[in-house]
Amino acid sequence: MKVEIIAVGSELLRPDFRDTNSLRLTAGLNAIGLGVSFKTVVGDGESDLARVFRTALGRSQLVLCMGGLGPTEDDRTRETLAKVMGRRLVFHKEIRDGIRERFKRRGVPMSASNLKQCYVIGGAEVLENPYGTAPGLWLDTKRHKIALLPGPPREILPMFENHVVPRLAGIGRGLMIRRVIRLTGLGESAMETRLKPVYPALPAGVSITTLASPGDLAIHLIYEGAGPGEAAEGRLEELDRAIGRILGRWIYSRNGESLEETVGALLRMRGRTIACAESCTGGLIGHRLTDVPGSSEYFLESAVVYSNKAKTRRLGVETSLIDKHGAVSAAVAKAMALGIRRTSGADIGVAVTGVAGPGGGTARKPVGLVYIALAHAGGATVLRNLFFGGRAEVKFQSSQKALDLVRKILTPGSGKVL
């Protein structure tokens, strides 16, 4: 069965909005053994909507459409699909009464514009929406199963789980199990070269997809087929071990956890604390570490020491050291790490100083040059790095490398373990 997701809304085609609903729906479909073949984002224009619906109905048997069910003039999903399918819109008094009661509970009168939400495509089932005024619709024809769902996440997700998933029971392709291996410190082409021997020996029903971004790589292992689940998990485990033998030194997670989650778990397990001194990353390392629930167990503080005066005043970095080597130097990075460890009392002090760009670089110290230092009971370590990309990419890669250094010093088999 071909499955298609359509996200409706002109706002989704602008840079300040992201379609996250389709990711959640995809995960839910995968969980019942259905893979998604197509995803389309379309604006609110009726002609564009009609074209997208005709294409979807021509190539997919299950179509999930999100958005465009509201009360405004540019909400045209149900009307357009009705025209494409050659069906009438039928007014439902029960929907009107429900919307009116919802407004009454809030102490405001129902707007006349909400009446358009009371029309249902002929032959469709109404899907109850307890969190909003837009009901969902379900159409089941000989050729297609179609769900029209509201756009707001708090409305679409319960409707999908409570009404759509039960209607799809039994039509999945069997099991779909996914495992995500994440790694850092290795380039995409280098990873692919090392993985080549694995591809010819893939277990039956298992496929590999790799995704790359600056500083981070993900290998998705996907099993699709019949049960039992134990056998499928066994095949994925077999492949996981093979990949681990090849890429083990770069792998930081085998179940999709972020690097900050992995580092946090190691700090908690070893009973260690950490503090950060950040210049070019502007607090990004601290932000990532504290984004993990429970991080107060191991994260003490973060000092954003962007200016030279701040490095001296907050961390005790000597002015003469900065004058001699420059703020972006191995000597200053080491002094920053030692300073934050001393003043915070943390077991590990991590420091970053560099040139994030796009300006400020020189021939000796180009944009992307970043020094990362760790201070701990065994001494201090400093690494020189040259990252490529724009300002955001340099900052992320710097934070990624810093966290990976912490991971390595806390991981058995990677050298001295704190």
N, C-alpha and C positions, 0 to 999 in steps of 0.2 A: 504494500500500500504506500503510495506517494503522499507525503504529508507536507503541507505548506502553512506558513505563518505569515499573516499580513498585518503590519503595524500601520495604522492610519493616523495622520496628523501632520500638518505642514510644519509644526514646531519641531518634529523629529528630524527634519531635513536641515535644521539650523545647528550651528556648532555648540550652542549652549544647552542642548537637550540630548539625552541618550535614551535609546530604547533598551531598557533593562527587563521589561516584561517578557520579551521573547526568550531571554536566557532562562528565566524561571519556568516558562512553559516548556521549553526544550528539555530541561532537566526532568520535569514531570512526565513528559512523553517518553523519554528514554527509560525512566523507571518502570514503565509498563511495556517496554519492548518496542517502542515506536521511534524510529529515527526521522529527523526532519530533512527533507530534500531541498526545500526552497524557503527563503525568507525575503520578504519584500517590504520596503518602507515607502509609503506613498502619501502625497499631500492630500488636501481636502477637496481638490477640484473634481467635479463630477465626472468629466471625461477621462481623467487619469484613473479615478477609482474604477470606472466601468471597464477600462482597458485591463487593469490589474485583475479584476474579478474574472473577466473572460479568459485571461491567460491561466489563472489558477484553476478554474473549473475545467480547462482543457487538458491539464497535465497532472492534476492531483485529485485524489479521492477524499482526503480529509483536509479541510481548510479551516484554520482558526484565525479569525479576524479580530483585532483589538482596536478599540477607539472609534470615535465618530458616532456614538449613540446618545450624545448629550442633547440639550434643548436649544442650542444655538443654531443660527442660520448655516454655519459651515459644518455642522454635523450631518453628514449625508450618507452614512454607511448603509443603513437599512433601506432607504429609498432607492439608492443606486443598485444594490443587490437585487431588490425586487424587480426593477426594470430589466436587469440583465437576465434574470430567471423567468421573466414574463409572468410575474405573480402580482396580485393586488395587495395593497396594505389594508389591514382590517383593524378598525378601532376597537380597543378592549376597555370596556367600562371599569373592569376590575383593576386594571393597572392605574387608571385615573384616580379611582377611589383610594388606592394604596399610596400614591404620590401625595394626594390631598391630605391624607391622614398624617403622613410624614411631616409635611409643612405645618400642620396644625399643632403637632407635638412641639415644634420649635417656636410656635407662637407667631408665625407669619403666614400670609395667604399664599396659596399656590399661584405661580405665574402662568399666564396663558401660554408662554413659550414651552412649558413642560408638556402640553398636550401632544406635541409631536412624538413624545416618548411613549405614548399610549397606543401607537400603531404597530401592528405585528404583521410580518410577511405571511401571506396565506399559507397555511399548512405547517407553520413553525410552532414549536413548543416554547413557552415562556420560561426562562430561567430566573428564579427569584434572586433579587439583589437586596439583601438586608442592610447594605452599607451605602447605598446611593439610590438615586431616582431612576437610573437607566437599567431596565431589565435586560438580561441577555436573551438570545434566541438560539434555538437548535433546530436545524433542518436535516432530515434524514430521507434522502431520495434513493432511488435504485442505484444511482451512480456516485452520489456524494454524501458525505457527512460534513455539515457546515455549522460552526459555532460563531456567533457574533457576541463579543464580550466587551464590557466597558474598559476604558483605558486606565483609570486610576488604580495603582497597585493594590490598595486596600480593598478594592471591589473585585478586580479581576481574579486575584489568586484564590480567594474562597470559592468564587463561582466555578473556577476551573477544577478545583479539587473536589467540590461537593456535587457538581452537576455534570461536568464534561468527562472527567476520568471514569466515573461509573458507567457512562454510556459507551465508553470505549473498551470496556472489559471484554476480553476474549479475542480482540482483533489484532493484538500486538503480534510481533514476529517471534515471541518467546522471550528469552532473557536478553537484557542489554546491561552489561556491567562495565563500568569505567574505572580505571585507576590512573592517577596522574603522578608522574615522577617529575620533580622540579630540580633544576641544577643551575649553578652560576659559576662564572670564572672560565667558561669555555665558549668559543665562538660557534655560531650555527653550523658553518661548513665543517669545522673540526669535529663537532658532534656527529654530523651526518656521516663523515668518513669513518668514524669509529663504529657507527651503528650498522654499516653495510653488511658485515657478516651475519647480523641477526635476522635480516629480512627474509632470506631464503628458508630459514628454519622456523618461521612463525607457526605456532600451534594452530590447529584447525579452528576457524571461527574468530580468530584474533587479528586485529589490525592495529597499526601504529600511525598516529598523527603527531607531528612535531610543530610547536609554535615558538617563535622567537621574538624577543624584544630586547633592547639594550640592557645588558646586565642580567638577563633572566631567560631561561629556556624551560620549556615544558614538553614532556613526552606523554601523550595520551595513549594508554593501552585500552582497547575496546574489544569486548567479547560480545558477539551477536550470534544467537543460536538457541537451541533447545536446552532444557535443564539436564540434569539437576544443577543447582547453583554451586555445590561443592566442587563438581568437576570443572565448571567454568572458572571458579576462583583458583583452582589448581593450575589451570593453563596460564592464567595471568601471573600467578606466583612464579611459575617456571620461567616465563619471559622476563619478569622483574629481576630474578636472580641473574639471568644472562646479561641483562643490561647493567646490573650492579657490578658484575665482574669487569665490565669494560669502562664504565663511567663513574664508578663508586666514589672516587676522590672529589668529584664535582657535585655529586648528588646531596642535596640538603633536605629533601622531603620525598617520601614515597606514597603519600596519601593526599597530595595537593596542598599541604599547609604552606603558608607564606614563610619567608625566611625569618621574619620577626617572630612568628609563632614558634618556629623551630628553636631559635636562640632563646626565647623566653622559657621554653620547656627545659632546655639544658641548664639555664641559670637556676631555675627552680629546683631541678633534680640535684644539682651540685651544691645548692645552698649558697650561691654567689650573688653579689650585687654589682650593679654597673652604673656609671655616670658618664655623661657626654660633654665634650667641649667642641662646639661646632662653629666654624667660620663660614666657608662657602656653601655649606648645606643648610644654613639658616634654621637649624632645629629639626630637620627632616628625620634624622636618626632617632631623636627623642620622640618625635611624633609617631613614627612607625612602632617603636617599642611600646609606647603607652597606648597604642591602638588595640593591643591585645588585652582582653579581660584578665584581671588578676595580676597585672604587671607591677602593681604596688609592692608585691612580694620581693621584687629584685631590682626595680628601677628606682634610683635615688633622686637624681636631678639631671638637668641639662642646662648648660650655659651657652648662649649664643653670643660668642665673643667676636663680633664682626670687625670691629676696629682694633688697631694696634693698642690703643689705650686700654680697651676692655681686656685684651689678652694679658696686659701687665697688671692692671688693677684687680681683676677677678682671679687670675690663675697664677700670678707671680712670675710671668715670663719676663725675663730681663730685657730692658730697652736695648742694651748693647747687643744682645743676641739677635734681636729683630733688625737692628741697624747693620749688623755684620752679614747676616744671611738672607734677610728679607722675610716678610710674614709667610710667604709661600716657600717653605723649606723644610727639610727633614729635621733640622735642629729645633725649629719652632714647633713643629708638630709633636715632637717628642716631649718638649717642655710643656706643651698644652696638656698632653695626656697625663704626664706626671702631676701637673698642677691640679687637674680636676680630680684625680684619684686622691691626692693629698687633702684637698680642701673638703671633699665630699665624704671621705672615709669609705669609698666603694672598693670592692675587691678588684674591679676592672675599670680603668679609665680609657675611654676611646676619644680620639681627637681627629679632626679633619680640617685642613686648610688648603686652599687651591684657587684656581682661576676658572670660574664657571662660565665666563663670557657673557655676551658675545664680544665685548671689548675687554681691555685690560691686559691682553697678552703681549708678550715680547718674544724675541728670537730665543732668548734663554729660558723664558718661562711662558710657553704658549698657552692659549686657551685649552682647557682640558687637563692641565697639569694639576694633580692633586696628591698631597701627602696625607697618608692615614697612619696614625700611631695608636698602639695599645700599650698601656702600662698596667702591670700586674705584679704579683709577689715575686715572680721570677725575673723581673726586669722590664725592659721596654722594647717594642718592635716597631719599626717604621718601614712603610712601603711607599715607593714612588710609583705613581700611576699616570697614564696619559689616556684620558677618555675622549671619545669622539661624540659629536652630536651637538644639539643646541643646549641652552642653559638648563632646561628641565632635565634633559637626558644626562648631562654631566652630574647634576645634583643627585639624581636617582642612582646612577652607577656608583657614585662615591658612597652613598648610604649603603648600597648593596654590598660593596666590597668591604666596608667597615664591619657590617653585621656578619659577613662570611668569615672575616678574620676572628671575630669573637666565637663564632660557631666552631671553627677549627681548633682553637685553643681549649675549648671545652669538650672536644670529641676524642674519645679513645682512638689510638691508632694514627692520629694526625700530628704527633709530636708530644711535647710536654702538655699534660692535661692539668688544668687548675682544679 
